[in-house]
Amino acid sequence: MDDVADLTDAQISALSQCITNGRIGQSITYASVALFLYDYSLTVWKEAKYVWRPRRITLSSITFIIARYAAMASAIITLLPNAAVPSIDSAATVCRLIAIIASELILAVRTWAIWGRSRKVLVTLISFSLAGIISTATIVAMSIVSNHVVPLVSEQFQNICSLTISNISHGFIIPYVVAMLYEFVTLTLSLIRIITWRKTIPAHIRAPIINTLWRDGVVYYSFMLVLGFVNIGLVLQQGVPQVRTGGAELQAVFHSILSTRIVLHLAGSSDSRDITAPGCSVYQSGIQFTSEFATIDHGENHASQSS
């Protein structure tokens, strides 16, 4: 109490605001972790059925596992009592980055598959992926190197109100902008192809997979767009630094949940026991899409087949 009495009115106000922001940030983080664990409990059976049971390593299964369990590692780390320690905070940041990159790769492979493994589309996606990964990794690496703990009010209240920050402040806008642009590219390419399919396939013979592709792509982009703008706003707000970690964790969780559900939806749409099996939905126009994200064939017309 004597320490508080020694503070000026401005410092007391700053301490109160700091504690409030800290609670808001923790609430967002806890809500994000609860959301992730709830979704995990709903989908772990499907994961076992489509990913683990086949016991085959494919690009889709690898990205699925990384996107899901890197996000889980980040969630566990943020719940640790000393999560604000620079080394632990950096570990959580790296896990979030890995989860987001893996999630974006799922979208990239999905887009490439929708375009029938087109070489031009592959080159385009690789170019955007490398640009995004390099720029984002650079910002995160610079942040980790310069991470340090600073008191937000005074040294005597460092245990109550402090923050792990780096020399990169507004620079964190870059990863969010890059992610939004990348997601716009993958969504646009996917929708162009899907719209073309919908025009050439009569409504009465469309299989659910077309609607699944459409819905999943739009839902993923919509959530990421909103969260991207929210997190950019948090980065620009100097007065709410404690809330940024909660916002970053929430975005990583949504990346993981939505991207892994895309994989599970496609696996389920083929009615196959194996996510990597060439089970397919085939239409009179000759369009073929598999749960492996690997085959789209414009060959001769043939009936639906699942192997």
N, C-alpha and C positions, 0 to 999 in steps of 0.2 A: 504493500500500500504506500509506503514511503517513496518507493521508486515512481509510482504513478503520480504522487503529489509533486514530484520534482519536474514532471513534464509540463510543457507549455500547453495552452489550449489547442494550438495547431497540431502538436504532437499527439495529444489525446485523441483528437479527431482523426488523425492519420492512423493511429493504432486501432481505433474502432472500425474504420473503413477496411483496414488490412485484415482484421479478423473476419469481418463480414465476407470479403472477397475470398478469403481462404476457405470459409465454410461453403460458399457457392461452388468454388472449384472442386472441393472434395465431394460435394453432393453430385456434381456432374460426373466425376470419376466413378463414384460408387454406383450411380445409376447405369453408367456405361458397362461396368463389370457385371452388374446384375442382368442387364439386357443380353450380354454375350453368353453368360452361363445359362440363362433361360432358353435362348435359341439353341445352344449346344445340347441341352437336355431334350429338346424337341427333335433334333436332327441327328443325334449320335447313332441311332439305330440305322438310319439310311446311310450314314457314313460307313458303318460296319458292313452293310449289305453291298454298297456300290464301290467302295474304295478298298477296304481291307480284305473282304472275303475273296475277291478275284486273285489277290496276291500277285498282281502284275504291276510293274512300274511303268507309268506313262507320263507324258508331259502334263496331262490334265490332273492326274492323281498327285504328282509332285507339287504342283502349284496349289492344289487344294489343301494339302497337308501343311505347307508352309504358311499360306494365308490364314489358316485356322489356328495353328498352334503358335505361331509368332504373336498373333493377337492375344492368345491365352497367356503366353509368357509375359507380355506387356501388362495385361490385367493383373496378374499375380504380383508383379514387381511394384506396380503402383499402390498395392494394398499393404506393402511392407511398412512397418513403423518408421523406418529411416529412409523412406523413398525420396526425400529431398536432398540426401547426400549426393554430391555431384556425380560420383561414379555410378551410383544406382540409378539416378535420374538419366544419365547418359545411356545406360543399358536399356531402360524402358524406351527411350527415344529410338534407339537402334531397332528394337523389336517392332515398334510401331512402323518404322520405315520399311522393314522387311515385309511386314504383313501387307502394307499398302502396295508395294511393288509387286508382290505375288498376286494380289487381287487384280491389279491392272494387267498383269500378264494373262490372267484368266480371260479378261475381256479381249485382249489382243488375239489370243489363240482362237477364241470364239468368233471374232470378226474374220480372221483369216480362213477359218473353216466355212463360214457362211459364204465367202467369196470363192469357194472351191479351191482353196490353197493357191490362189493367184500369186504369181511371183511379184507383180507390181504392188499388190496390196501388202505382201510380206515385207518388201523393201521399205514401203511407206511406214508401216508399223514399227519396224526395227529402227528406222531413223528417228521417229518420234520417241520411241522407248529409250534409246541411248541418250538422246538430248535431255529427256526428263530425268533419267536415272543419274547421269553425270552431274547435272546442275543441282539436283536435290541432295545427292550424296556429298557434294562439295559443301553445301550450306550446313548440313548436319555435322560433317567432320569438323568444320570450323567452329561450330557451336560446342561440340564436345571438348575440343582442345582448350577453349576459353571458358568453360563452365566454372563458376565460382559462386559461393554463397555470400549474399549481401543482406544486411538488416534493412528492413523497410521503414523503421521508425528510429531506433537507436540501438547501440551495441548491447545495452542492458536488457533489451527485449528481443534479442536475436533468436532465442529458443521459442518464443511465442510467435514472432512475426518476422520471418526471413524468407528469402527466395533464392533458388538456384537459377542464375541467369548466365548469359554469355555475351560476348562482344557483338554477336549477331542479334539485332533486334528486329528491325523492319525487314531484314533479309529473309525472314521466315515466310514472307508473303510469296516469295518465288516458288517454293514447292507447291503451295496451294494453287497458284495460277497455272503452273505447269501441269498439275494433275487435272485441273478443269479443262484446259486446252486439249490434253490427251484424251480425256473422256469424251469431249465433243467430237474429236476425230473418229474414235471407235464407234460412237453412237451414230454419227452421220453415215459412215460407211455401211454399218449394219442395217440401218433403216432404208437406205437406198436399195439394198438387195432385197430386204423383206417386203418392201412396198411393191417391187417388181414381181416378186412371187405371188403376192396377194392379187395382183391384177391378172396374172396368167392362170391362177388356179380357181376354179369355180368354188363358191362358198360351201356347197353341199359336200365336197370331197376334201376340204381342208382338214388336216389332222391338227390336234391341239398344239403340236410342237411349233407351228407358225405363230400362234397367239402367245405361246410361252416365250419365244424369242423376242417378240415385239414388247411384251409386257416387262420382262426382266430387264431389257436394255433401257427402257424409258424410266422404270422405277429406280434403277441403279444411278442413272445420270441425274435424275431429279433430286435424290437424296444427297448425292455428292456435290451438286451445284449449290444447294442451300447451305450445306455444312461448310463448303469452301468459302462462301461469302461471309458466313458467321465467323469463321476462324480468322479470315483476313481482317474483319472488323475488330476482333479481339487483339490481334497483333498491333493494330493501329492505335488502340486505346491504351495510353500510358498508365492509366489508373487502375487497371484490372489484370496485373501480370499473373496472379495466382489462378485466374480462370482459364488461362491459355492451355495449361496442361490438361485440364478437364475437357476442353474443346478438342484438343489433339487426340486424346484417348477416345472420345466419342466418335470422331471421324474414322479412326483406325478400326474401331469395332464395327461400324457400319460397312466399311470396305470389306472386312472379313465376312460378315454375315451375308451381305447381298451377293458377293462374288461366289462364295461357297454354295449358296442356295441356287445360283445359276447352274452350277455343275450338277447338283442333285436333281434339279428340275429336268435337265436334259437327260440325265441317267434314267429317271423315272418315266420319262415320256416314251422311251423305247421299249418299256416293259421287259427290260433285260436284267439279268442278275449281275451283270458285269458292266461297270462303267466304261470299260475299254473294249467291250464287244462291239462288232460292227452292226449292231441292231439299228434299224433305220425306219424312218417314216418316208415313204416314197409316194409320189403323186403321179398323175397321168402326164404331167409335163416333164417327168424325168428328174425331178429334184430329189436329191438324197442327202439327208443330214444325219450324222451319227452322234451318239453320246460321247464319243471319244474326241469330238471337235476336230476330227481329222479327215472326214470324207464328205465331199459334196460332189455328186456326179451328175453331169448332164448327158446321160447316155440314152439308150433306148427306153421306152416306157416299159415298166414292169410293176408287179404287184408288191405291196408292202411285205417286208421280210424281216424277221429277227432271228439272229443266230445265237 
